[in-house]
């Protein structure tokens, strides 16, 4: 839905959809990284500005991090996540 969006300290490809019950916004990094910090508030502000069905009155329900495998073509894959945390200020 949007490619190479620079927001929250990284560059993303953005996908809008539904999980069957709720609107979902998925941000997929456009490049691999070994570490980093993401400004979720900046991302939420971008979504509100660029996607009309989202408003500033909505609340954040979940933050998910890590690989989501939809297909691997039968190949063996290894994903290592050493640390993940969420904080607010």
Secondary structure, 3 states (H helix, E strand, C coil): CEEEEEECCEEEEEEEEECCCCEEEEEEECCCCCCCCCCHHHHHHHHHHHCCCCCCCCCCCCCCCCCCCCCCCCCCCCCCCCCCCCCCC
